[in-house]
């Protein structure tokens, strides 16, 4: 996950809804919520690392 994607997760613009298999359907909502929570947590740490100066944001794909 890069910085821009992380920001999108934190803004609520991303979800794993279309990626998590629906079978078994009874647990699909819970599994999706768990995956979204994990991705949001990862996004938080990526943005936090950037804000703390531990890593640096590069302008676009392929530039480092």
Secondary structure, 3 states (H helix, E strand, C coil): CCHHHHHHHHCCCCCCCCCCCCCCHHHHHHHHHHHHHHHHHHHHHHHHHHHCCCCCCCCCCCCC
